[in-house]
């Protein structure tokens, strides 16, 4: 099985961004839109799940890597919260 | 739920590439390595699964889009088959 590790990093870091945006809609659709928007603007990091685990844990801890992801997530939160599409199927 | 539609496109098109490479190892690890390598070299296309379906079916049919994916898959098959890592966990 393969997995894009950026999905896991985004799941880990999104709460850190939401703390700074207390008034936005956090429904499932809006959160999915934020993650999709952010992931589409980041280099994918697909690995075979087993082999990737160690390498990616180290990578996901580097400050610059985290800062880059936080920046993309903050941009995505700003875009989605200013124009929520949570009623669209 | 979100999904990178490129994963589906790769699954659809990989058999078309394998036909032209009859002698390579097609074990699960090698096929996962091919898909991961190809996906890491392509723009992700994350969507909220429901909304994305129509748009992406159309997109995945465009000849240029298909040609680009086939090219990345062929490169990945060549790289993985020349140096299989299927014994690595």
N, CA and C atoms of all chains as a GROMACS GRO file, in nm:
protein
  534
    1UNK      N    1   0.085  -0.120   0.000
    1UNK     CA    2   0.000   0.000   0.000
    1UNK      C    3   0.088   0.125   0.000
    2UNK      N    4   0.043   0.228  -0.068
    2UNK     CA    5   0.121   0.353  -0.066
    2UNK      C    6   0.036   0.461   0.001
    3UNK      N    7   0.108   0.560   0.052
    3UNK     CA    8   0.038   0.667   0.124
    3UNK      C    9   0.111   0.797   0.099
    4UNK      N   10   0.038   0.907   0.081
    4UNK     CA   11   0.102   1.038   0.070
    4UNK      C   12   0.118   1.091   0.213
    5UNK      N   13   0.241   1.089   0.262
    5UNK     CA   14   0.266   1.127   0.401
    5UNK      C   15   0.227   1.272   0.431
    6UNK      N   16   0.215   1.353   0.324
    6UNK     CA   17   0.173   1.491   0.349
    6UNK      C   18   0.032   1.493   0.408
    7UNK      N   19  -0.051   1.392   0.376
    7UNK     CA   20  -0.187   1.387   0.435
    7UNK      C   21  -0.177   1.374   0.587
    8UNK      N   22  -0.081   1.297   0.634
    8UNK     CA   23  -0.067   1.276   0.778
    8UNK      C   24  -0.012   1.403   0.843
    9UNK      N   25   0.086   1.464   0.777
    9UNK     CA   26   0.144   1.588   0.831
    9UNK      C   27   0.036   1.696   0.840
   10UNK      N   28  -0.047   1.706   0.737
   10UNK     CA   29  -0.156   1.805   0.736
   10UNK      C   30  -0.254   1.778   0.851
   11UNK      N   31  -0.287   1.651   0.871
   11UNK     CA   32  -0.378   1.617   0.982
   11UNK      C   33  -0.318   1.654   1.117
   12UNK      N   34  -0.186   1.636   1.129
   12UNK     CA   35  -0.118   1.666   1.256
   12UNK      C   36  -0.114   1.818   1.279
   13UNK      N   37  -0.088   1.894   1.174
   13UNK     CA   38  -0.062   2.038   1.192
   13UNK      C   39  -0.188   2.125   1.180
   14UNK      N   40  -0.295   2.076   1.117
   14UNK     CA   41  -0.415   2.160   1.099
   14UNK      C   42  -0.467   2.218   1.231
   15UNK      N   43  -0.477   2.137   1.337
   15UNK     CA   44  -0.526   2.194   1.464
   15UNK      C   45  -0.444   2.316   1.511
   16UNK      N   46  -0.313   2.314   1.483
   16UNK     CA   47  -0.226   2.426   1.525
   16UNK      C   48  -0.268   2.555   1.453
   17UNK      N   49  -0.316   2.540   1.329
   17UNK     CA   50  -0.358   2.658   1.252
   17UNK      C   51  -0.497   2.704   1.299
   18UNK      N   52  -0.585   2.608   1.324
   18UNK     CA   53  -0.723   2.641   1.361
   18UNK      C   54  -0.729   2.721   1.491
   19UNK      N   55  -0.633   2.698   1.580
   19UNK     CA   56  -0.628   2.773   1.709
   19UNK      C   57  -0.628   2.924   1.682
   20UNK      N   58  -0.559   2.960   1.572
   20UNK     CA   59  -0.546   3.104   1.540
   20UNK      C   60  -0.664   3.156   1.458
   21UNK      N   61  -0.758   3.066   1.426
   21UNK     CA   62  -0.877   3.107   1.346
   21UNK      C   63  -1.003   3.056   1.416
   22UNK      N   64  -1.033   3.106   1.539
   22UNK     CA   65  -1.140   3.050   1.621
   22UNK      C   66  -1.281   3.066   1.562
   23UNK      N   67  -1.299   3.160   1.469
   23UNK     CA   68  -1.438   3.186   1.426
   23UNK      C   69  -1.476   3.122   1.294
   24UNK      N   70  -1.390   3.044   1.238
   24UNK     CA   71  -1.423   2.990   1.104
   24UNK      C   72  -1.509   2.865   1.117
   25UNK      N   73  -1.574   2.827   1.008
   25UNK     CA   74  -1.655   2.705   1.004
   25UNK      C   75  -1.557   2.586   1.003
   26UNK      N   76  -1.582   2.490   1.091
   26UNK     CA   77  -1.492   2.373   1.094
   26UNK      C   78  -1.570   2.245   1.062
   27UNK      N   79  -1.674   2.261   0.979
   27UNK     CA   80  -1.751   2.141   0.940
   27UNK      C   81  -1.661   2.050   0.855
   28UNK      N   82  -1.703   1.925   0.838
   28UNK     CA   83  -1.619   1.828   0.767
   28UNK      C   84  -1.588   1.875   0.626
   29UNK      N   85  -1.689   1.930   0.556
   29UNK     CA   86  -1.667   1.974   0.418
   29UNK      C   87  -1.562   2.084   0.412
   30UNK      N   88  -1.572   2.181   0.505
   30UNK     CA   89  -1.476   2.292   0.503
   30UNK      C   90  -1.336   2.241   0.536
   31UNK      N   91  -1.325   2.151   0.633
   31UNK     CA   92  -1.193   2.099   0.669
   31UNK      C   93  -1.136   2.016   0.554
   32UNK      N   94  -1.221   1.939   0.487
   32UNK     CA   95  -1.173   1.864   0.370
   32UNK      C   96  -1.128   1.959   0.261
   33UNK      N   97  -1.202   2.068   0.240
   33UNK     CA   98  -1.162   2.165   0.137
   33UNK      C   99  -1.028   2.230   0.172
   34UNK      N  100  -1.008   2.261   0.300
   34UNK     CA  101  -0.881   2.321   0.344
   34UNK      C  102  -0.767   2.222   0.316
   35UNK      N  103  -0.786   2.096   0.354
   35UNK     CA  104  -0.678   1.996   0.337
   35UNK      C  105  -0.650   1.974   0.189
   36UNK      N  106  -0.758   1.961   0.108
   36UNK     CA  107  -0.738   1.937  -0.036
   36UNK      C  108  -0.663   2.054  -0.098
   37UNK      N  109  -0.704   2.177  -0.064
   37UNK     CA  110  -0.640   2.297  -0.120
   37UNK      C  111  -0.492   2.302  -0.080
   38UNK      N  112  -0.464   2.275   0.046
   38UNK     CA  113  -0.324   2.279   0.093
   38UNK      C  114  -0.243   2.168   0.026
   39UNK      N  115  -0.296   2.047   0.023
   39UNK     CA  116  -0.223   1.934  -0.035
   39UNK      C  117  -0.196   1.955  -0.183
   40UNK      N  118  -0.287   2.020  -0.252
   40UNK     CA  119  -0.267   2.045  -0.396
   40UNK      C  120  -0.159   2.149  -0.422
   41UNK      N  121  -0.114   2.216  -0.317
   41UNK     CA  122  -0.008   2.316  -0.333
   41UNK      C  123   0.123   2.271  -0.270
   42UNK      N  124   0.130   2.139  -0.238
   42UNK     CA  125   0.253   2.088  -0.177
   42UNK      C  126   0.304   1.966  -0.252
   43UNK      N  127   0.434   1.952  -0.255
   43UNK     CA  128   0.498   1.837  -0.319
   43UNK      C  129   0.448   1.710  -0.251
   44UNK      N  130   0.391   1.614  -0.327
   44UNK     CA  131   0.347   1.490  -0.262
   44UNK      C  132   0.467   1.412  -0.210
   45UNK      N  133   0.440   1.324  -0.112
   45UNK     CA  134   0.548   1.245  -0.051
   45UNK      C  135   0.495   1.104  -0.033
   46UNK      N  136   0.475   1.037  -0.149
   46UNK     CA  137   0.423   0.899  -0.144
   46UNK      C  138   0.535   0.802  -0.109
   47UNK      N  139   0.504   0.710  -0.019
   47UNK     CA  140   0.599   0.603   0.014
   47UNK      C  141   0.520   0.475   0.035
   48UNK      N  142   0.590   0.364   0.023
   48UNK     CA  143   0.531   0.238   0.067
   48UNK      C  144   0.522   0.251   0.219
   49UNK      N  145   0.404   0.232   0.273
   49UNK     CA  146   0.382   0.273   0.413
   49UNK      C  147   0.488   0.221   0.508
   50UNK      N  148   0.524   0.093   0.504
   50UNK     CA  149   0.618   0.044   0.606
   50UNK      C  150   0.748   0.121   0.598
   51UNK      N  151   0.814   0.117   0.479
   51UNK     CA  152   0.950   0.171   0.467
   51UNK      C  153   0.950   0.320   0.501
   52UNK      N  154   0.839   0.386   0.471
   52UNK     CA  155   0.842   0.531   0.484
   52UNK      C  156   0.838   0.578   0.627
   53UNK      N  157   0.785   0.495   0.715
   53UNK     CA  158   0.753   0.549   0.846
   53UNK      C  159   0.870   0.621   0.911
   54UNK      N  160   0.986   0.556   0.923
   54UNK     CA  161   1.098   0.617   0.996
   54UNK      C  162   1.142   0.746   0.927
   55UNK      N  163   1.172   0.733   0.800
   55UNK     CA  164   1.224   0.849   0.725
   55UNK      C  165   1.131   0.968   0.740
   56UNK      N  166   1.004   0.943   0.727
   56UNK     CA  167   0.913   1.058   0.723
   56UNK      C  168   0.888   1.116   0.861
   57UNK      N  169   0.900   1.034   0.963
   57UNK     CA  170   0.883   1.093   1.097
   57UNK      C  171   0.992   1.196   1.119
   58UNK      N  172   1.114   1.162   1.076
   58UNK     CA  173   1.226   1.256   1.094
   58UNK      C  174   1.199   1.382   1.012
   59UNK      N  175   1.161   1.357   0.884
   59UNK     CA  176   1.141   1.472   0.794
   59UNK      C  177   1.030   1.562   0.850
   60UNK      N  178   0.922   1.497   0.898
   60UNK     CA  179   0.809   1.582   0.937
   60UNK      C  180   0.843   1.662   1.062
   61UNK      N  181   0.954   1.634   1.126
   61UNK     CA  182   0.988   1.712   1.247
   61UNK      C  183   1.072   1.835   1.213
   62UNK      N  184   1.127   1.843   1.089
   62UNK     CA  185   1.218   1.956   1.064
   62UNK      C  186   1.138   2.085   1.066
   63UNK      N  187   1.192   2.186   1.130
   63UNK     CA  188   1.121   2.314   1.152
   63UNK      C  189   1.079   2.377   1.018
   64UNK      N  190   1.167   2.376   0.922
   64UNK     CA  191   1.135   2.439   0.793
   64UNK      C  192   1.020   2.368   0.725
   65UNK      N  193   1.026   2.234   0.730
   65UNK     CA  194   0.919   2.154   0.668
   65UNK      C  195   0.786   2.189   0.734
   66UNK      N  196   0.788   2.194   0.867
   66UNK     CA  197   0.665   2.225   0.942
   66UNK      C  198   0.617   2.366   0.909
   67UNK      N  199   0.710   2.459   0.901
   67UNK     CA  200   0.672   2.598   0.871
   67UNK      C  201   0.607   2.608   0.734
   68UNK      N  202   0.663   2.534   0.638
   68UNK     CA  203   0.607   2.536   0.502
   68UNK      C  204   0.463   2.483   0.502
   69UNK      N  205   0.442   2.376   0.575
   69UNK     CA  206   0.308   2.316   0.578
   69UNK      C  207   0.211   2.409   0.650
   70UNK      N  208   0.255   2.468   0.761
   70UNK     CA  209   0.170   2.562   0.836
   70UNK      C  210   0.131   2.680   0.748
   71UNK      N  211   0.225   2.725   0.666
   71UNK     CA  212   0.198   2.840   0.576
   71UNK      C  213   0.090   2.803   0.474
   72UNK      N  214   0.104   2.684   0.412
   72UNK     CA  215   0.004   2.640   0.312
   72UNK      C  216  -0.133   2.622   0.379
   73UNK      N  217  -0.132   2.568   0.500
   73UNK     CA  218  -0.259   2.544   0.569
   73UNK      C  219  -0.325   2.677   0.605
   74UNK      N  220  -0.246   2.774   0.649
   74UNK     CA  221  -0.301   2.906   0.685
   74UNK      C  222  -0.362   2.972   0.563
   75UNK      N  223  -0.296   2.963   0.450
   75UNK     CA  224  -0.350   3.018   0.324
   75UNK      C  225  -0.481   2.948   0.289
   76UNK      N  226  -0.482   2.816   0.301
   76UNK     CA  227  -0.602   2.739   0.266
   76UNK      C  228  -0.717   2.773   0.360
   77UNK      N  229  -0.688   2.786   0.488
   77UNK     CA  230  -0.793   2.821   0.586
   77UNK      C  231  -0.851   2.958   0.552
   78UNK      N  232  -0.766   3.053   0.517
   78UNK     CA  233  -0.812   3.188   0.483
   78UNK      C  234  -0.901   3.184   0.359
   79UNK      N  235  -0.861   3.111   0.257
   79UNK     CA  236  -0.938   3.104   0.132
   79UNK      C  237  -1.074   3.035   0.156
   80UNK      N  238  -1.070   2.918   0.223
   80UNK     CA  239  -1.194   2.841   0.240
   80UNK      C  240  -1.289   2.916   0.333
   81UNK      N  241  -1.236   2.974   0.441
   81UNK     CA  242  -1.326   3.040   0.538
   81UNK      C  243  -1.387   3.168   0.480
   82UNK      N  244  -1.322   3.230   0.385
   82UNK     CA  245  -1.379   3.353   0.325
   82UNK      C  246  -1.482   3.319   0.219
   83UNK      N  247  -1.482   3.193   0.173
   83UNK     CA  248  -1.579   3.156   0.069
   83UNK      C  249  -1.616   3.008   0.083
   84UNK      N  250  -1.683   2.974   0.196
   84UNK     CA  251  -1.712   2.833   0.224
   84UNK      C  252  -1.800   2.769   0.117
   85UNK      N  253  -1.769   2.648   0.078
   85UNK     CA  254  -1.850   2.576  -0.022
   85UNK      C  255  -1.909   2.450   0.041
   86UNK      N  256  -1.934   2.459   0.172
   86UNK     CA  257  -1.976   2.338   0.243
   86UNK      C  258  -2.116   2.289   0.204
   87UNK      N  259  -2.191   2.372   0.129
   87UNK     CA  260  -2.324   2.323   0.087
   87UNK      C  261  -2.317   2.252  -0.047
   88UNK      N  262  -2.203   2.266  -0.117
   88UNK     CA  263  -2.190   2.199  -0.247
   88UNK      C  264  -2.158   2.052  -0.223
   89UNK      N  265  -2.219   1.966  -0.302
   89UNK     CA  266  -2.190   1.821  -0.290
   89UNK      C  267  -2.064   1.783  -0.367
   90UNK      N  268  -1.438   1.328   0.312
   90UNK     CA  269  -1.316   1.256   0.281
   90UNK      C  270  -1.253   1.316   0.157
   91UNK      N  271  -1.121   1.320   0.152
   91UNK     CA  272  -1.055   1.372   0.034
   91UNK      C  273  -0.976   1.260  -0.031
   92UNK      N  274  -0.950   1.278  -0.160
   92UNK     CA  275  -0.879   1.173  -0.234
   92UNK      C  276  -0.793   1.241  -0.339
   93UNK      N  277  -0.670   1.189  -0.360
   93UNK     CA  278  -0.587   1.240  -0.469
   93UNK      C  279  -0.627   1.161  -0.594
   94UNK      N  280  -0.699   1.226  -0.683
   94UNK     CA  281  -0.749   1.155  -0.802
   94UNK      C  282  -0.638   1.099  -0.891
   95UNK      N  283  -0.517   1.153  -0.873
   95UNK     CA  284  -0.408   1.098  -0.954
   95UNK      C  285  -0.383   0.952  -0.918
   96UNK      N  286  -0.414   0.914  -0.793
   96UNK     CA  287  -0.396   0.772  -0.755
   96UNK      C  288  -0.487   0.683  -0.840
   97UNK      N  289  -0.607   0.730  -0.868
   97UNK     CA  290  -0.703   0.650  -0.946
   97UNK      C  291  -0.658   0.646  -1.092
   98UNK      N  292  -0.614   0.762  -1.142
   98UNK     CA  293  -0.568   0.767  -1.282
   98UNK      C  294  -0.449   0.672  -1.301
   99UNK      N  295  -0.358   0.673  -1.203
   99UNK     CA  296  -0.239   0.585  -1.211
   99UNK      C  297  -0.282   0.438  -1.210
  100UNK      N  298  -0.379   0.405  -1.124
  100UNK     CA  299  -0.427   0.266  -1.121
  100UNK      C  300  -0.490   0.225  -1.254
  101UNK      N  301  -0.560   0.320  -1.316
  101UNK     CA  302  -0.626   0.290  -1.444
  101UNK      C  303  -0.523   0.272  -1.555
  102UNK      N  304  -0.420   0.356  -1.555
  102UNK     CA  305  -0.328   0.357  -1.669
  102UNK      C  306  -0.208   0.263  -1.654
  103UNK      N  307  -0.173   0.223  -1.533
  103UNK     CA  308  -0.053   0.139  -1.513
  103UNK      C  309  -0.057   0.011  -1.599
  104UNK      N  310  -0.170  -0.060  -1.606
  104UNK     CA  311  -0.172  -0.181  -1.690
  104UNK      C  312  -0.133  -0.153  -1.836
  105UNK      N  313  -0.170  -0.034  -1.885
  105UNK     CA  314  -0.136   0.002  -2.025
  105UNK      C  315   0.016   0.010  -2.043
  106UNK      N  316   0.086   0.050  -1.937
  106UNK     CA  317   0.233   0.062  -1.945
  106UNK      C  318   0.297  -0.076  -1.931
  107UNK      N  319   0.240  -0.156  -1.839
  107UNK     CA  320   0.299  -0.287  -1.811
  107UNK      C  321   0.297  -0.378  -1.934
  108UNK      N  322   0.198  -0.359  -2.021
  108UNK     CA  323   0.189  -0.441  -2.144
  108UNK      C  324   0.319  -0.429  -2.224
  109UNK      N  325   0.378  -0.310  -2.218
  109UNK     CA  326   0.501  -0.286  -2.297
  109UNK      C  327   0.626  -0.326  -2.220
  110UNK      N  328   0.610  -0.376  -2.098
  110UNK     CA  329   0.725  -0.419  -2.018
  110UNK      C  330   0.696  -0.558  -1.960
  111UNK      N  331   0.683  -0.660  -2.049
  111UNK     CA  332   0.638  -0.794  -2.007
  111UNK      C  333   0.731  -0.866  -1.910
  112UNK      N  334   0.860  -0.825  -1.907
  112UNK     CA  335   0.954  -0.907  -1.828
  112UNK      C  336   0.986  -0.850  -1.690
  113UNK      N  337   0.923  -0.744  -1.650
  113UNK     CA  338   0.962  -0.684  -1.522
  113UNK      C  339   0.890  -0.752  -1.407
  114UNK      N  340   0.942  -0.732  -1.286
  114UNK     CA  341   0.878  -0.787  -1.166
  114UNK      C  342   0.751  -0.706  -1.140
  115UNK      N  343   0.641  -0.775  -1.118
  115UNK     CA  344   0.515  -0.702  -1.092
  115UNK      C  345   0.462  -0.736  -0.953
  116UNK      N  346   0.554  -0.764  -0.862
  116UNK     CA  347   0.510  -0.793  -0.724
  116UNK      C  348   0.451  -0.667  -0.662
  117UNK      N  349   0.378  -0.682  -0.553
  117UNK     CA  350   0.307  -0.568  -0.491
  117UNK      C  351   0.406  -0.456  -0.454
  118UNK      N  352   0.520  -0.494  -0.398
  118UNK     CA  353   0.616  -0.390  -0.357
  118UNK      C  354   0.667  -0.310  -0.476
  119UNK      N  355   0.697  -0.381  -0.586
  119UNK     CA  356   0.748  -0.310  -0.705
  119UNK      C  357   0.640  -0.221  -0.765
  120UNK      N  358   0.517  -0.270  -0.770
  120UNK     CA  359   0.409  -0.188  -0.826
  120UNK      C  360   0.381  -0.068  -0.736
  121UNK      N  361   0.390  -0.088  -0.606
  121UNK     CA  362   0.373   0.025  -0.513
  121UNK      C  363   0.485   0.127  -0.534
  122UNK      N  364   0.608   0.077  -0.552
  122UNK     CA  365   0.721   0.168  -0.573
  122UNK      C  366   0.704   0.247  -0.702
  123UNK      N  367   0.654   0.180  -0.807
  123UNK     CA  368   0.629   0.249  -0.935
  123UNK      C  369   0.524   0.359  -0.915
  124UNK      N  370   0.416   0.325  -0.849
  124UNK     CA  371   0.308   0.424  -0.830
  124UNK      C  372   0.356   0.540  -0.744
  125UNK      N  373   0.428   0.508  -0.636
  125UNK     CA  374   0.476   0.616  -0.547
  125UNK      C  375   0.570   0.709  -0.622
  126UNK      N  376   0.662   0.649  -0.699
  126UNK     CA  377   0.760   0.729  -0.775
  126UNK      C  378   0.688   0.818  -0.876
  127UNK      N  379   0.592   0.761  -0.947
  127UNK     CA  380   0.519   0.840  -1.048
  127UNK      C  381   0.438   0.950  -0.980
  128UNK      N  382   0.366   0.916  -0.876
  128UNK     CA  383   0.279   1.014  -0.808
  128UNK      C  384   0.362   1.129  -0.749
  129UNK      N  385   0.483   1.098  -0.703
  129UNK     CA  386   0.568   1.203  -0.645
  129UNK      C  387   0.621   1.300  -0.750
  130UNK      N  388   0.604   1.263  -0.878
  130UNK     CA  389   0.650   1.351  -0.986
  130UNK      C  390   0.534   1.415  -1.061
  131UNK      N  391   0.412   1.405  -1.000
  131UNK     CA  392   0.296   1.464  -1.067
  131UNK      C  393   0.221   1.557  -0.972
  132UNK      N  394   0.162   1.661  -1.028
  132UNK     CA  395   0.083   1.755  -0.950
  132UNK      C  396  -0.033   1.680  -0.884
  133UNK      N  397  -0.046   1.688  -0.749
  133UNK     CA  398  -0.159   1.619  -0.687
  133UNK      C  399  -0.292   1.683  -0.729
  134UNK      N  400  -0.399   1.605  -0.717
  134UNK     CA  401  -0.532   1.652  -0.758
  134UNK      C  402  -0.631   1.606  -0.651
  135UNK      N  403  -0.615   1.669  -0.532
  135UNK     CA  404  -0.705   1.631  -0.422
  135UNK      C  405  -0.840   1.699  -0.438
  136UNK      N  406  -0.946   1.623  -0.416
  136UNK     CA  407  -1.081   1.680  -0.417
  136UNK      C  408  -1.162   1.612  -0.308
  137UNK      N  409  -1.267   1.679  -0.268
  137UNK     CA  410  -1.365   1.612  -0.184
  137UNK      C  411  -1.431   1.509  -0.275
  138UNK      N  412  -1.428   1.384  -0.233
  138UNK     CA  413  -1.459   1.276  -0.328
  138UNK      C  414  -1.588   1.301  -0.405
  139UNK      N  415  -1.698   1.338  -0.341
  139UNK     CA  416  -1.824   1.347  -0.418
  139UNK      C  417  -1.812   1.451  -0.528
  140UNK      N  418  -1.777   1.574  -0.492
  140UNK     CA  419  -1.778   1.684  -0.589
  140UNK      C  420  -1.682   1.655  -0.703
  141UNK      N  421  -1.575   1.587  -0.671
  141UNK     CA  422  -1.469   1.572  -0.770
  141UNK      C  423  -1.505   1.477  -0.881
  142UNK      N  424  -1.596   1.386  -0.852
  142UNK     CA  425  -1.607   1.276  -0.946
  142UNK      C  426  -1.631   1.323  -1.089
  143UNK      N  427  -1.730   1.408  -1.114
  143UNK     CA  428  -1.763   1.446  -1.252
  143UNK      C  429  -1.644   1.518  -1.316
  144UNK      N  430  -1.599   1.623  -1.250
  144UNK     CA  431  -1.491   1.705  -1.307
  144UNK      C  432  -1.372   1.616  -1.343
  145UNK      N  433  -1.337   1.526  -1.253
  145UNK     CA  434  -1.212   1.453  -1.276
  145UNK      C  435  -1.228   1.345  -1.381
  146UNK      N  436  -1.350   1.294  -1.396
  146UNK     CA  437  -1.367   1.193  -1.503
  146UNK      C  438  -1.337   1.261  -1.636
  147UNK      N  439  -1.386   1.382  -1.652
  147UNK     CA  440  -1.363   1.453  -1.779
  147UNK      C  441  -1.214   1.477  -1.796
  148UNK      N  442  -1.154   1.530  -1.686
  148UNK     CA  443  -1.012   1.565  -1.696
  148UNK      C  444  -0.930   1.440  -1.728
  149UNK      N  445  -0.964   1.330  -1.663
  149UNK     CA  446  -0.875   1.214  -1.681
  149UNK      C  447  -0.888   1.158  -1.821
  150UNK      N  448  -0.986   1.203  -1.899
  150UNK     CA  449  -0.998   1.150  -2.036
  150UNK      C  450  -0.918   1.230  -2.137
  151UNK      N  451  -0.869   1.353  -2.097
  151UNK     CA  452  -0.802   1.433  -2.200
  151UNK      C  453  -0.673   1.364  -2.241
  152UNK      N  454  -0.649   1.357  -2.369
  152UNK     CA  455  -0.534   1.284  -2.426
  152UNK      C  456  -0.401   1.334  -2.366
  153UNK      N  457  -0.385   1.465  -2.356
  153UNK     CA  458  -0.258   1.518  -2.305
  153UNK      C  459  -0.237   1.474  -2.161
  154UNK      N  460  -0.343   1.482  -2.082
  154UNK     CA  461  -0.335   1.442  -1.941
  154UNK      C  462  -0.292   1.296  -1.933
  155UNK      N  463  -0.356   1.213  -2.015
  155UNK     CA  464  -0.326   1.070  -2.014
  155UNK      C  465  -0.182   1.047  -2.059
  156UNK      N  466  -0.140   1.119  -2.162
  156UNK     CA  467  -0.003   1.102  -2.213
  156UNK      C  468   0.099   1.140  -2.105
  157UNK      N  469   0.071   1.246  -2.032
  157UNK     CA  470   0.164   1.289  -1.926
  157UNK      C  471   0.175   1.180  -1.818
  158UNK      N  472   0.062   1.122  -1.782
  158UNK     CA  473   0.064   1.020  -1.677
  158UNK      C  474   0.136   0.895  -1.727
  159UNK      N  475   0.108   0.857  -1.853
  159UNK     CA  476   0.175   0.738  -1.910
  159UNK      C  477   0.326   0.758  -1.914
  160UNK      N  478   0.367   0.881  -1.943
  160UNK     CA  479   0.512   0.911  -1.951
  160UNK      C  480   0.575   0.893  -1.812
  161UNK      N  481   0.511   0.950  -1.709
  161UNK     CA  482   0.566   0.938  -1.572
  161UNK      C  483   0.568   0.792  -1.529
  162UNK      N  484   0.463   0.717  -1.565
  162UNK     CA  485   0.458   0.576  -1.526
  162UNK      C  486   0.567   0.495  -1.596
  163UNK      N  487   0.589   0.525  -1.723
  163UNK     CA  488   0.692   0.453  -1.799
  163UNK      C  489   0.830   0.480  -1.738
  164UNK      N  490   0.857   0.604  -1.701
  164UNK     CA  491   0.984   0.638  -1.635
  164UNK      C  492   0.995   0.563  -1.504
  165UNK      N  493   0.888   0.560  -1.428
  165UNK     CA  494   0.890   0.493  -1.297
  165UNK      C  495   0.912   0.343  -1.314
  166UNK      N  496   0.845   0.283  -1.412
  166UNK     CA  497   0.862   0.138  -1.437
  166UNK      C  498   1.007   0.109  -1.473
  167UNK      N  499   1.066   0.193  -1.556
  167UNK     CA  500   1.206   0.172  -1.599
  167UNK      C  501   1.299   0.182  -1.478
  168UNK      N  502   1.280   0.281  -1.393
  168UNK     CA  503   1.367   0.301  -1.277
  168UNK      C  504   1.352   0.184  -1.178
  169UNK      N  505   1.226   0.150  -1.146
  169UNK     CA  506   1.203   0.046  -1.044
  169UNK      C  507   1.249  -0.089  -1.095
  170UNK      N  508   1.219  -0.120  -1.222
  170UNK     CA  509   1.254  -0.254  -1.273
  170UNK      C  510   1.406  -0.269  -1.289
  171UNK      N  511   1.477  -0.160  -1.307
  171UNK     CA  512   1.624  -0.172  -1.321
  171UNK      C  513   1.690  -0.183  -1.184
  172UNK      N  514   1.617  -0.150  -1.078
  172UNK     CA  515   1.678  -0.157  -0.944
  172UNK      C  516   1.570  -0.188  -0.840
  173UNK      N  517   1.510  -0.310  -0.850
  173UNK     CA  518   1.397  -0.343  -0.763
  173UNK      C  519   1.435  -0.342  -0.616
  174UNK      N  520   1.348  -0.286  -0.530
  174UNK     CA  521   1.376  -0.283  -0.386
  174UNK      C  522   1.268  -0.363  -0.312
  175UNK      N  523   1.217  -0.465  -0.380
  175UNK     CA  524   1.104  -0.538  -0.324
  175UNK      C  525   1.138  -0.620  -0.200
  176UNK      N  526   1.267  -0.635  -0.171
  176UNK     CA  527   1.300  -0.708  -0.048
  176UNK      C  528   1.312  -0.615   0.071
  177UNK      N  529   1.315  -0.485   0.046
  177UNK     CA  530   1.326  -0.388   0.158
  177UNK      C  531   1.189  -0.371   0.220
  178UNK      N  532   1.187  -0.368   0.352
  178UNK     CA  533   1.057  -0.349   0.422
  178UNK      C  534   1.020  -0.202   0.425
   0.00000   0.00000   0.00000
